[in-house]
Amino acid sequence: MKMHNKIRKDEDMLATLRIAICSDLRRNILVSLYDGGKSLSNLRSELQISSSTAIHALRELQKNTLVFQDKNRNYLLTSIGRIIALKLLDFSDAAEVLKEHRRFWIEHDLTGIPDYLLEKIGWLKDSKLIQIDPLDIVKTHSSYINFIKKAKWVKGVSPIFSPDYPSAFKELVNKNIYVKVILTNAVLKKLIEAVGWRNLKNSISNHCLDILITDEDLKVAFTATNGFISLGLFTTNGVYDVKYDLISTSERAVHWGVELFEYYREKATPLELDAFKDLLEPVNTLTKNIEKNYPLNKY
């Protein structure tokens, strides 16, 4: 008896899915009604269909409790219909992102992105793939730095070190922009060599900079601010691809970036900078000379 009931439920579920998915018209009606109730004439005009065609599709949707009519004879989604419409929209956005940047996703290692954020890949719908000119990397990176300079806050994860970091840190700190980054030990050492151990320590003490350390073999590099997200990935051969960045300024993409940062933040540990002092002793003389070239006054 229990098995019979389960089979019946599965059949009902599949029937509902077939009604929603296996017809372009019914699918389009569900997506259209996600924005709110509409009259028959509005649906007919929007979808460019006849009244008889619309009515037939709407009756099928009503029969399967996905759509209902209110007292004003407007068509609206039921709770189930709204959930299915939301999933249809999400799938459509994801398909658009994957199609638009097909080679980027195929040729890069995606293991640095957790499954629950891959499920939300549609949030990157309005992103653009920026190709960095290998003959003029500094010039191409300047657009990224300009984005950073306009930020109110910055959160990022980086397994790589860029020559832009010292000047970018200086600019952000001087503007009292809060920066929170997750770095590998190797990148941290490079950063200390570039800006100076004392400068970095003072900046952290002044609450302008918050650094966390991870021992994880990071497969992703990204920056999220209040206004944009920049995502870089490693190739499937294990080499970081400096040629491409996925950029987006949409609100959903920023939320996606913040969620990705939180995923790594939970696994990282706050930096104890003094613990690195002894490890960096051999480069202290070099650091003092570098500090003259990168005077970060407010650190």
C-alpha positions as CSV (number, residue, x, y, z in Angstrom):
1,M,0.0,0.0,0.0
2,K,2.8,2.4,0.9
3,M,4.6,1.6,-2.3
4,H,1.4,2.2,-4.3
5,N,1.0,5.6,-2.7
6,K,4.6,6.5,-3.4
7,I,4.2,5.5,-7.1
8,R,1.0,7.6,-7.3
9,K,2.7,10.6,-5.8
10,D,5.7,10.3,-8.1
11,E,3.3,10.1,-11.1
12,D,1.4,13.2,-9.9
13,M,4.7,15.1,-9.5
14,L,5.9,14.0,-13.0
15,A,2.5,15.0,-14.5
16,T,2.9,18.5,-12.9
17,L,6.4,18.9,-14.2
18,R,5.4,17.8,-17.7
19,I,2.6,20.4,-17.7
20,A,5.1,23.1,-16.7
21,I,8.1,22.1,-18.7
22,C,7.0,20.3,-21.8
23,S,5.2,23.2,-23.5
24,D,6.8,26.4,-24.4
25,L,3.5,28.2,-24.1
26,R,2.6,26.9,-20.7
27,R,6.2,27.6,-19.5
28,N,6.0,31.2,-20.9
29,I,2.7,31.8,-19.2
30,L,4.1,30.7,-15.8
31,V,7.1,33.0,-16.2
32,S,4.9,35.9,-17.3
33,L,2.6,35.5,-14.3
34,Y,5.6,35.5,-11.9
35,D,5.6,39.3,-12.1
36,G,1.9,39.4,-11.0
37,G,-1.6,38.6,-12.1
38,K,-2.7,39.4,-15.6
39,S,-5.9,39.3,-17.6
40,L,-6.5,37.0,-20.6
41,S,-6.1,40.0,-23.0
42,N,-2.8,41.0,-21.4
43,L,-1.4,37.5,-21.7
44,R,-2.6,37.2,-25.3
45,S,-1.0,40.5,-26.2
46,E,2.3,39.8,-24.4
47,L,2.7,36.3,-25.8
48,Q,1.3,37.1,-29.2
49,I,-1.2,34.2,-29.2
50,S,-4.9,33.8,-29.9
51,S,-7.5,33.7,-27.1
52,S,-8.4,30.1,-27.8
53,T,-4.7,29.0,-27.6
54,A,-4.2,30.9,-24.3
55,I,-7.4,29.6,-22.7
56,H,-6.5,26.0,-23.6
57,A,-3.1,26.3,-21.9
58,L,-4.5,28.2,-18.9
59,R,-7.1,25.4,-18.3
60,E,-4.3,22.8,-18.3
61,L,-2.4,24.9,-15.7
62,Q,-5.5,25.4,-13.6
63,K,-6.3,21.7,-13.7
64,N,-2.9,21.0,-12.2
65,T,-3.3,23.8,-9.6
66,L,-0.5,26.0,-11.0
67,V,-2.7,28.9,-11.9
68,F,-6.1,30.2,-10.7
69,Q,-8.4,33.1,-11.5
70,D,-9.4,35.7,-9.0
71,K,-12.7,37.5,-8.6
72,N,-11.6,40.1,-11.3
73,R,-10.9,37.2,-13.7
74,N,-7.2,37.8,-13.7
75,Y,-4.9,34.8,-13.8
76,L,-2.4,34.3,-11.0
77,L,0.1,31.7,-9.8
78,T,-0.7,29.4,-7.0
79,S,2.0,28.8,-4.4
80,I,3.1,25.7,-6.3
81,G,3.0,27.6,-9.6
82,R,5.1,30.4,-8.2
83,I,7.8,28.0,-7.0
84,I,7.9,26.2,-10.4
85,A,8.0,29.6,-12.2
86,L,10.9,30.7,-9.9
87,K,12.8,27.5,-10.8
88,L,12.1,28.0,-14.5
89,L,13.5,31.5,-14.3
90,D,16.5,30.3,-12.4
91,F,17.2,27.6,-14.9
92,S,16.8,30.1,-17.8
93,D,19.3,32.5,-16.1
94,A,21.8,29.7,-15.5
95,A,21.5,28.4,-19.1
96,E,22.1,32.0,-20.4
97,V,25.2,32.4,-18.2
98,L,26.6,29.0,-19.3
99,K,25.9,29.6,-23.0
100,E,27.2,33.2,-23.0
101,H,30.6,32.2,-21.5
102,R,30.6,28.6,-22.5
103,R,34.4,28.2,-23.1
104,F,35.2,30.0,-19.8
105,W,33.3,27.4,-17.8
106,I,34.5,24.5,-19.8
107,E,38.2,25.4,-19.8
108,H,38.5,26.3,-16.1
109,D,38.5,24.4,-12.8
110,L,35.2,25.0,-11.0
111,T,36.1,23.0,-7.8
112,G,36.7,26.3,-6.0
113,I,33.0,27.1,-6.2
114,P,30.8,25.1,-3.8
115,D,27.9,23.2,-5.2
116,Y,25.2,25.5,-3.6
117,L,26.7,28.5,-5.4
118,L,27.0,26.6,-8.7
119,E,23.3,26.1,-8.3
120,K,23.0,29.9,-8.2
121,I,25.2,30.5,-11.2
122,G,22.3,32.3,-12.8
123,W,22.9,35.2,-10.5
124,L,25.9,36.0,-12.8
125,K,23.5,36.5,-15.7
126,D,24.6,40.0,-16.5
127,S,28.3,39.4,-16.3
128,K,30.9,40.2,-18.9
129,L,34.0,38.3,-19.7
130,I,37.0,40.6,-19.8
131,Q,40.0,39.4,-21.8
132,I,43.2,40.8,-20.5
133,D,45.8,41.9,-23.0
134,P,48.9,39.8,-22.4
135,L,51.0,42.6,-24.0
136,D,49.7,45.2,-21.7
137,I,48.5,43.6,-18.4
138,V,49.1,46.7,-16.4
139,K,46.8,48.8,-18.6
140,T,44.1,46.2,-18.5
141,H,44.4,45.8,-14.7
142,S,43.9,49.6,-14.4
143,S,40.1,49.2,-15.1
144,Y,40.0,46.7,-12.2
145,I,41.8,49.1,-9.9
146,N,39.4,51.9,-10.9
147,F,36.5,49.7,-9.8
148,I,38.2,49.0,-6.5
149,K,38.9,52.7,-5.8
150,K,35.2,53.5,-6.1
151,A,34.2,50.8,-3.4
152,K,32.9,51.5,0.0
153,W,34.1,48.1,1.2
154,V,36.2,45.3,-0.4
155,K,36.1,41.6,0.3
156,G,38.4,39.2,-1.6
157,V,40.1,35.8,-1.8
158,S,43.5,35.5,-3.5
159,P,45.9,32.6,-4.0
160,I,48.0,34.9,-6.3
161,F,50.0,38.1,-5.8
162,S,49.8,41.0,-8.2
163,P,52.1,44.0,-8.5
164,D,49.0,46.2,-8.3
165,Y,48.4,45.1,-4.7
166,P,50.7,47.7,-2.9
167,S,49.3,50.7,-4.7
168,A,45.7,49.4,-4.4
169,F,46.1,48.8,-0.6
170,K,47.6,52.3,-0.3
171,E,44.7,53.9,-2.1
172,L,42.0,52.0,-0.1
173,V,43.6,52.6,3.3
174,N,44.1,56.3,2.6
175,K,40.4,56.6,1.8
176,N,39.5,54.6,5.0
177,I,37.8,51.9,2.9
178,Y,37.4,48.7,4.9
179,V,39.2,45.8,3.3
180,K,38.8,42.1,4.3
181,V,40.9,39.6,2.4
182,I,41.6,35.9,2.7
183,L,45.2,35.0,1.6
184,T,47.4,32.0,1.4
185,N,50.6,32.1,3.5
186,A,52.7,32.5,0.3
187,V,50.6,35.5,-0.8
188,L,50.8,37.1,2.6
189,K,54.6,36.8,2.6
190,K,54.7,38.5,-0.8
191,L,52.5,41.3,0.5
192,I,54.6,41.9,3.6
193,E,57.7,42.1,1.4
194,A,56.0,44.6,-0.8
195,V,54.4,47.0,1.8
196,G,56.5,46.2,4.9
197,W,55.6,44.3,8.1
198,R,55.2,47.4,10.3
199,N,53.0,49.2,7.7
200,L,50.7,46.2,7.4
201,K,50.6,45.7,11.2
202,N,49.7,49.4,11.7
203,S,46.9,49.2,9.1
204,I,45.4,46.2,10.8
205,S,45.6,48.0,14.2
206,N,43.8,51.0,12.6
207,H,40.9,48.8,11.6
208,C,41.3,49.6,7.9
209,L,42.4,46.1,7.0
210,D,41.4,42.6,8.1
211,I,43.4,39.6,6.9
212,L,42.5,36.0,7.2
213,I,44.8,33.1,6.3
214,T,43.9,29.8,4.7
215,D,45.9,26.6,4.2
216,E,43.5,25.5,1.5
217,D,44.8,25.0,-2.0
218,L,42.6,27.8,-3.4
219,K,41.2,27.3,-6.9
220,V,39.5,30.7,-7.2
221,A,40.5,34.3,-7.0
222,F,37.8,37.0,-6.6
223,T,37.0,40.4,-5.3
224,A,33.5,41.6,-4.2
225,T,32.6,45.2,-3.4
226,N,29.4,47.0,-2.9
227,G,29.3,47.7,-6.6
228,F,30.9,44.9,-8.5
229,I,32.4,41.4,-8.5
230,S,35.5,40.1,-10.3
231,L,36.1,36.4,-10.6
232,G,39.2,34.6,-11.9
233,L,39.8,30.9,-12.1
234,F,42.5,28.3,-12.7
235,T,42.6,26.3,-15.9
236,T,41.9,22.6,-15.8
237,N,45.7,22.2,-16.1
238,G,46.1,23.8,-12.6
239,V,47.5,27.2,-13.8
240,Y,45.9,30.5,-12.8
241,D,44.5,32.1,-16.0
242,V,45.6,35.7,-16.0
243,K,43.9,36.3,-19.3
244,Y,40.3,36.3,-18.3
245,D,38.1,37.9,-15.5
246,L,34.4,37.6,-15.2
247,I,33.0,41.0,-14.2
248,S,29.6,42.0,-13.1
249,T,28.0,45.1,-11.5
250,S,24.6,43.5,-10.9
251,E,23.2,43.4,-7.3
252,R,22.6,39.6,-7.6
253,A,26.2,39.0,-8.7
254,V,27.5,41.0,-5.7
255,H,25.4,38.9,-3.4
256,W,26.8,35.8,-5.0
257,G,30.3,37.1,-4.5
258,V,29.6,37.9,-0.8
259,E,28.3,34.3,-0.3
260,L,31.4,32.9,-1.9
261,F,33.5,35.0,0.4
262,E,31.6,33.8,3.5
263,Y,32.1,30.2,2.4
264,Y,35.9,30.7,2.6
265,R,35.8,33.0,5.6
266,E,34.3,30.2,7.7
267,K,37.3,28.0,6.9
268,A,40.0,30.7,7.3
269,T,41.7,31.9,10.5
270,P,42.4,35.5,11.6
271,L,46.0,36.6,10.9
272,E,48.4,36.7,13.8
273,L,50.9,39.0,12.1
274,D,53.6,38.7,14.8
275,A,53.8,35.0,14.1
276,F,55.2,35.9,10.7
277,K,57.9,38.2,11.9
278,D,60.5,35.5,12.6
279,L,59.8,33.9,9.3
280,L,60.4,37.1,7.5
281,E,63.6,38.1,9.3
282,P,65.8,37.3,6.3
283,V,63.9,39.8,4.1
284,N,63.6,42.6,6.7
285,T,66.5,44.6,5.1
286,L,64.8,44.3,1.7
287,T,61.5,45.3,3.3
288,K,62.9,48.5,4.7
289,N,64.1,49.5,1.3
290,I,60.8,48.7,-0.3
291,E,58.8,50.7,2.3
292,K,60.5,53.8,0.9
293,N,58.9,53.1,-2.5
294,Y,55.5,52.3,-1.0
295,P,55.0,54.8,1.9
296,L,51.5,54.0,3.2
297,N,51.1,57.0,5.4
298,K,48.0,55.8,7.2
299,Y,49.1,52.3,7.9
